[in-house]
């Protein structure tokens, strides 16, 4: 019988040199593979075989480390600067953002809903503001920006809630049965349109199934947002 490998003692020699990059890479990997609940300064320190004070020395506190994790994640999203049309640019960036979030759902959800401290993550917001500033929106530019960021990130966070915490098969079957058996008197509108909404709508979903993806709904949201912004453009600057 092979003896179990003893757990590494905290403070023992680490397997990798302790640098800021190594700490961030470890935190990113832990969140990505194990979920947001795995992330704490103590847990990352244990993973590296060091005391938490070592992390504070190299990367600062928890929010600063999370900011570095967010920066690592954001760096995986390339700006579509080969596109010159503002609508196409916005749509492509939003699609890249969502696709990257779905590749790293635990990381994306955590850095979106928690406060992180790293101004370098403002690269994408700065680029979005730059595009909006070309549209002649005047003081409305801040509202256009907030609408875009709030709607896109909100949609993705709701979608990620299923990807990061899917129900086990038995629970999904129970939820499907409950949804299918809703009382028409209590939920008249859902039951009337259930054939359209079943497992394809936010809050009425029980499977994370690519065959029932929310791609079309996401694109619909983008069209609504961009049409709304275009309607606020000064006539002499309006273009598609």
Secondary structure, 3 states (H helix, E strand, C coil): CCCCCCCCCCCCCCCCCCCHHHHHHHHHHHHHHHCHHHCCHHHHHHHHCCCHHHHHHHHCCHHHHHHHHHHHHHCCCCCCCCCCCHHHHHHHHHHHHHHHHHHCHHHHHHHHHCCCCCHHHHHHHHHHHHHHCCCCCHHHHHHHHHHHHHHHHHHHHHHHHHHHCCCCHHHHHHHHHHHHCCCCCCCHHHHHCHHHHCCCECCECCCCCHHHCCHHHHHHHHHHHHHHHHHCCCHHHCCC
